[in-house]
Amino acid sequence: MARIVMKFGGTSVADLDRIKNVARHVKREVDAGHEVAVVVSAMSGKTNELVGWVQGAPKVVGANSPFYDAREYDAVVASGEQVTSGLLSIALQAMDINARSWQGWQIPIRTDNAHGAARILEIDGADIIKRMGEGQVAVISGFQGLGPDNRIATLGRGGSDTSAVAIAAAVKADRCDIYTDVDGVYTTDPRIVPQARRLKKIAFEEMLEMASLGAKVLQVRSVELAMVHKVRTFVRSSFEDPDAPGMGDLLNPPGTLICDEDEIVEQEVVTGIAYAKDEAQISLRRLADRPGVSAAIFGPLAESHINVDMIVQNISEDGSKTDMTFTVPSGDVEKAIKVLGENKEKIGYDVVQNESGLVKVSVIGIGMRSHAGVAATAFKALAEKGINIKAITTSEIKISILIDGPYAELAVRTLHSCYGLDKN
């Protein structure tokens, strides 16, 4: 017998038929004798609909300001998950399974006061553990908790993944299964590279890099939590037959296991290729090369909540002037240039230039720590395809390369092939 947390995303609970299918997955684990908690998202498309209602509410009454109370935003948007938890509980009860729904505030899941983007502070799992031990299935609304003001606080987009991993840690679960519309984590996007392979295992650090660099399988914060608390996490498909052979395998169910690297015996040099579209490059020309200039640039950008990624600095031969180039999401370019303009005198640059429509392609693998020449292989392969590199950043387990957008798919296919990831 094991203690398992199962999480089902929006596409998995999109309608009543799919909720019934989810109930069959849960029943399989209950029938095997496991203690089970389930975390659910809102039905597919429901959160967007609720957000639209909130944004439109001020206009309905003719308000001059489009702004609204973030606490009321959370009260409205959190209702999507509450509906799903109730419907799944009803479906399980119809199968003679002892189940009840739980909202975030009932557990409680305590968060900070950042309504709309709250972070989990603590979870009291005692009552859930007690009920699970008595054979009751806890069906928990994801994406939400209770703020210090005793009001519902939502965790931001993708927050149900974070809820599931946090609850798994709180109840000391043996496993956290994330059910989604894909059957695992692949070496790259199969829509671009049909030869992409599903990984049997991937280390927490690798998954964190892939999630932050463009892979959409898991939310970044959920991977961070899983790594900190060492929660063994499986990515699985909710659309496979719940009763198919192997679906109930306790130790090795179908899907991809995200785990500590010590569990991975044969470590590949490169595990996968990720990519992120809609990157933009901003360059500040002829800056004075003096202490504090970087703080003068990136301090105001951080205060404006603009996420800066790749940074490249070029210093002139006499050391008096420098060029600073960095990347931001394309949607933040205008905001970033406005902030830089407001701080031009303090920064001391001559001109600011920008370019949008770029793509960041990343090579990821924990095996890179002990192998030389990984970067050189990428540079050579891209050069042979005529792909120009605009910027490069590296870490212990990743290489990120900035290129022109139209070359994105060619670059992904090229790198996937040159590291032998096409091979079985």
C-alpha positions in Angstrom: 0.0 0.0 0.0 1.2 3.5 -0.8 0.1 7.1 -0.4 -0.4 8.7 -3.7 -1.4 12.3 -4.8 -3.0 12.4 -8.3 -3.3 15.7 -10.1 -5.5 16.2 -13.2 -5.3 19.3 -15.5 -7.9 21.2 -17.3 -8.1 19.1 -20.4 -8.4 16.0 -18.3 -11.5 17.3 -16.6 -12.9 19.3 -19.6 -16.4 17.8 -19.4 -18.5 15.2 -17.5 -17.3 12.3 -19.7 -13.6 13.2 -19.0 -14.4 13.6 -15.3 -15.9 10.1 -15.3 -12.6 8.9 -16.9 -10.6 10.6 -14.2 -12.8 8.8 -11.6 -11.8 5.5 -13.2 -8.1 6.4 -12.8 -8.7 7.2 -9.1 -10.8 4.0 -8.6 -7.9 1.9 -10.0 -5.6 3.2 -7.2 -8.2 2.9 -4.5 -9.0 -0.7 -5.5 -5.2 -1.5 -5.3 -5.4 -0.5 -1.6 -3.6 2.9 -1.8 -4.4 6.0 0.2 -5.3 8.6 -2.4 -5.6 12.4 -2.6 -6.6 14.1 -5.9 -5.9 17.7 -6.9 -7.9 19.1 -9.8 -7.8 22.1 -12.1 -10.7 24.0 -13.5 -12.4 22.6 -16.5 -10.6 23.5 -19.7 -11.2 27.1 -20.7 -13.1 27.9 -17.6 -10.4 30.0 -15.9 -10.0 32.2 -19.0 -13.8 32.7 -19.0 -13.8 33.7 -15.3 -10.8 36.1 -15.8 -12.7 37.7 -18.7 -15.7 38.3 -16.5 -13.6 39.9 -13.9 -11.9 42.2 -16.4 -15.2 43.1 -17.9 -17.0 43.8 -14.7 -15.8 47.5 -14.2 -16.9 48.3 -17.8 -20.4 47.0 -17.2 -21.0 49.6 -14.5 -19.3 52.4 -16.6 -16.3 52.7 -14.4 -13.5 55.0 -15.6 -10.8 52.7 -14.3 -10.3 49.1 -15.6 -8.7 48.1 -12.3 -10.3 45.8 -9.8 -9.7 44.4 -6.3 -7.3 41.5 -6.5 -9.0 39.8 -3.6 -12.3 39.7 -5.5 -10.4 38.4 -8.6 -9.3 35.5 -6.5 -12.8 34.9 -5.2 -14.2 34.6 -8.7 -11.3 32.8 -10.5 -10.9 30.1 -7.7 -14.5 29.0 -8.3 -13.5 27.0 -11.4 -11.5 24.5 -9.3 -14.2 24.3 -6.7 -16.7 23.2 -9.3 -14.4 20.5 -10.6 -13.6 19.1 -7.1 -17.3 18.8 -6.4 -18.2 17.1 -9.7 -15.3 14.6 -9.3 -16.4 13.8 -5.8 -19.9 13.1 -7.0 -18.6 10.8 -9.8 -16.5 8.9 -7.2 -19.4 8.5 -4.8 -21.5 7.1 -7.7 -18.8 4.4 -8.0 -19.2 3.6 -4.3 -16.0 5.3 -3.4 -15.8 7.3 -0.1 -14.8 10.8 -1.4 -15.3 14.4 -0.4 -14.2 17.7 -1.8 -11.8 20.1 -0.1 -11.2 23.7 -0.8 -7.8 25.3 -0.2 -9.0 27.2 2.9 -10.5 24.0 4.5 -7.2 22.1 4.7 -5.8 24.8 5.1 -3.2 25.7 2.6 -1.6 28.9 4.0 -0.2 31.4 1.5 1.3 34.9 1.5 -0.9 37.9 0.7 0.1 38.3 -3.0 -3.4 37.8 -4.4 -3.4 36.4 -7.9 0.2 35.2 -7.5 0.4 33.9 -4.0 3.1 31.5 -2.7 2.4 28.6 -0.4 3.8 29.1 3.1 2.6 26.0 4.9 0.1 23.2 4.7 -1.4 21.4 7.7 -1.9 17.9 6.2 -3.0 16.2 9.5 -6.7 16.1 8.8 -6.2 14.9 5.2 -3.8 12.2 6.4 -6.3 11.0 9.0 -9.2 10.9 6.4 -7.0 9.1 3.9 -6.1 6.5 6.6 -9.8 5.9 7.1 -10.2 5.1 3.4 -11.6 8.5 2.2 -10.4 10.0 -1.0 -9.6 13.7 -0.7 -10.6 15.7 -3.8 -8.8 19.0 -3.5 -9.3 22.2 -5.5 -5.9 23.2 -6.9 -4.5 26.7 -7.6 -5.7 28.2 -4.3 -5.1 28.7 -0.6 -5.9 30.9 2.3 -4.1 34.3 2.7 -3.1 35.9 6.0 -6.2 38.1 5.6 -8.4 34.9 5.7 -9.4 35.3 2.1 -8.9 33.0 -0.8 -5.6 33.6 -2.6 -4.8 32.0 -6.0 -1.3 30.8 -6.9 -1.1 32.1 -10.5 -1.3 30.2 -13.8 -0.2 26.6 -13.5 -0.8 26.7 -9.7 -2.6 23.4 -9.6 0.7 21.6 -10.3 2.3 23.5 -7.4 -0.7 22.6 -5.2 -0.3 18.9 -6.0 3.5 18.8 -5.2 3.1 20.9 -2.1 0.3 18.6 -0.8 2.3 15.5 -1.7 5.2 16.9 0.5 2.8 17.8 3.3 1.2 14.3 3.5 4.5 12.6 2.9 3.2 10.9 -0.3 5.2 8.1 -1.9 4.4 9.5 -5.3 2.8 12.5 -7.0 1.3 11.7 -10.4 0.7 14.6 -12.7 -1.9 13.6 -15.3 -2.0 15.7 -18.4 -2.7 15.5 -22.1 0.8 14.1 -22.9 2.2 10.8 -21.8 5.5 12.0 -20.4 8.4 14.3 -20.9 10.1 14.1 -24.3 13.6 14.9 -25.5 12.1 17.8 -27.4 8.8 18.9 -28.8 7.4 15.9 -30.9 5.5 18.4 -33.1 8.9 19.7 -34.3 10.9 16.4 -34.2 8.7 13.3 -34.7 11.7 11.2 -33.6 11.6 12.7 -30.1 11.7 10.1 -27.4 9.8 9.9 -24.2 12.2 9.9 -21.3 11.8 7.1 -18.7 13.5 9.3 -16.0 14.7 12.9 -15.8 16.5 14.6 -12.9 14.8 17.4 -11.0 17.5 19.9 -12.1 17.0 19.0 -15.8 13.3 19.2 -15.6 13.6 22.6 -13.9 15.7 23.9 -16.7 13.4 22.5 -19.4 10.3 24.0 -17.7 11.9 27.4 -17.3 13.3 27.3 -20.9 10.1 26.7 -22.7 8.9 23.1 -22.1 5.2 23.4 -21.1 4.8 20.0 -19.4 5.1 21.2 -15.8 5.0 24.6 -14.1 8.4 25.8 -12.9 7.4 26.4 -9.2 6.0 22.8 -9.0 9.4 21.4 -10.1 11.2 23.6 -7.6 9.0 22.3 -4.8 9.5 18.7 -5.9 13.3 19.2 -5.9 13.4 20.8 -2.5 11.2 18.2 -0.9 12.4 15.3 -3.0 8.9 14.4 -4.1 9.1 11.6 -6.7 6.8 12.9 -9.5 5.4 11.0 -12.5 4.1 12.8 -15.6 1.3 10.6 -17.1 -1.5 10.8 -19.6 -5.1 10.9 -18.4 -6.3 9.8 -21.8 -4.8 6.3 -21.6 -7.2 3.5 -20.6 -7.3 3.5 -16.8 -7.4 -0.3 -16.8 -4.7 -1.0 -19.4 -1.8 -3.3 -18.3 0.8 -1.6 -16.3 -1.3 1.5 -15.5 -1.4 0.4 -11.8 2.3 -0.4 -11.5 3.2 1.1 -8.2 7.0 1.6 -8.7 7.1 2.2 -12.5 3.9 3.3 -14.0 3.8 4.5 -17.6 5.1 8.0 -18.1 8.2 9.9 -17.0 9.6 9.9 -13.5 11.1 13.2 -12.2 13.5 12.3 -9.5 16.8 12.9 -7.8 19.8 12.3 -10.1 21.0 9.5 -7.8 18.2 7.4 -9.1 19.4 7.7 -12.7 22.0 5.1 -13.3 22.9 5.8 -17.0 23.2 9.6 -17.3 23.0 10.9 -20.8 25.4 13.8 -21.7 22.4 15.6 -23.2 18.8 14.9 -22.0 16.8 17.3 -24.1 16.4 20.4 -26.3 14.0 23.1 -25.2 13.1 26.3 -26.9 11.3 29.6 -26.0 9.8 31.8 -28.6 9.0 35.6 -28.5 12.4 36.6 -27.1 13.6 40.2 -27.7 17.1 41.7 -27.5 17.9 45.1 -26.1 21.3 46.8 -26.5 22.6 49.8 -24.8 25.5 51.4 -26.7 28.6 53.2 -25.5 28.1 53.0 -21.8 30.7 54.3 -19.4 32.6 51.3 -18.0 32.3 52.1 -14.3 31.2 50.4 -11.0 27.4 50.5 -10.5 26.4 50.7 -14.2 24.9 47.2 -14.2 22.9 48.0 -11.1 21.7 51.2 -12.7 20.3 49.2 -15.6 18.9 46.1 -14.1 17.7 47.6 -10.8 14.9 49.7 -12.3 14.0 46.8 -14.7 13.6 44.5 -11.7 11.5 47.0 -9.9 9.2 47.1 -12.9 8.9 43.3 -12.8 10.7 42.9 -16.2 12.4 39.5 -16.4 15.9 39.8 -17.8 17.5 36.7 -19.1 20.7 36.5 -21.2 23.2 39.2 -20.6 26.3 40.0 -22.8 28.8 42.8 -22.2 31.4 44.0 -24.7 34.2 46.4 -23.5 36.1 48.6 -25.9 39.9 48.2 -26.4 40.8 51.1 -24.1 38.3 49.9 -21.4 36.5 53.2 -21.2 33.2 52.3 -23.0 31.0 49.2 -23.0 28.0 47.8 -24.8 25.4 45.9 -22.7 23.0 43.5 -24.5 20.3 41.5 -22.7 17.0 39.7 -23.5 13.5 40.2 -22.2 10.1 38.7 -23.3 8.9 40.4 -26.5 5.8 41.6 -24.7 8.0 43.6 -22.2 10.1 45.5 -24.8 8.2 48.8 -24.8 7.9 48.8 -21.0 11.7 48.1 -20.7 12.7 50.8 -23.1 10.4 53.3 -21.3 12.1 52.4 -18.0 15.6 52.7 -19.5 14.6 56.1 -21.0 13.5 57.3 -17.6 16.9 56.3 -16.2 19.1 57.4 -19.1 20.9 60.1 -17.2 21.8 57.8 -14.4 22.8 54.9 -16.7 24.7 57.1 -19.2 24.2 55.3 -22.5 24.3 56.9 -26.0 21.6 54.9 -27.8 19.2 52.0 -27.1 18.5 49.4 -29.8 16.1 46.5 -29.8 15.1 43.5 -31.9 12.1 41.2 -31.5 11.1 37.9 -33.0 14.1 36.0 -31.6 14.1 32.4 -30.2 16.2 30.9 -27.4 17.2 27.3 -27.9 18.7 25.4 -25.0 20.7 22.1 -24.7 20.1 20.5 -21.3 21.8 17.6 -19.5 23.3 16.7 -16.2 25.9 14.7 -18.0 27.4 17.9 -19.3 29.1 18.4 -16.0 31.6 15.7 -16.8 31.9 15.9 -20.6 33.9 18.5 -22.6 33.1 19.7 -26.0 29.3 19.8 -25.7 29.1 23.5 -26.6 31.5 23.2 -29.5 29.3 20.4 -30.9 26.3 22.7 -30.9 28.1 25.7 -32.4 29.6 23.5 -35.2 26.2 21.9 -36.1 24.4 25.3 -36.2 27.2 26.8 -38.3 26.9 24.0 -40.9 23.2 24.9 -41.2 23.9 28.6 -41.7 22.3 29.6 -38.4 23.8 32.7 -36.8 24.2 32.9 -33.1 23.4 36.3 -31.5 24.1 35.5 -27.8 25.2 32.5 -25.6 24.8 31.8 -22.0 25.9 28.6 -20.1 25.5 26.9 -16.8 26.7 23.6 -15.4 23.9 21.7 -17.1 22.7 23.9 -19.9 23.7 25.9 -23.0 21.3 28.6 -24.2 21.7 30.1 -27.7 19.8 33.1 -29.1 18.9 33.0 -32.8 16.5 34.5 -35.3 13.0 33.2 -35.0 12.6 31.7 -38.5 15.5 29.3 -37.7 13.9 27.9 -34.5 12.6 24.6 -35.9 15.7 23.9 -37.9 17.9 24.6 -34.9 15.9 22.3 -32.6 16.0 19.4 -35.2 19.7 20.0 -35.8 20.7 19.9 -32.1 18.4 17.0 -31.4 20.1 15.0 -34.1 23.7 16.0 -33.4 23.6 14.8 -29.8 22.1 11.4 -30.9 18.7 12.0 -29.3 17.0 10.7 -32.4 18.3 7.2 -31.6 16.3 4.7 -29.5 
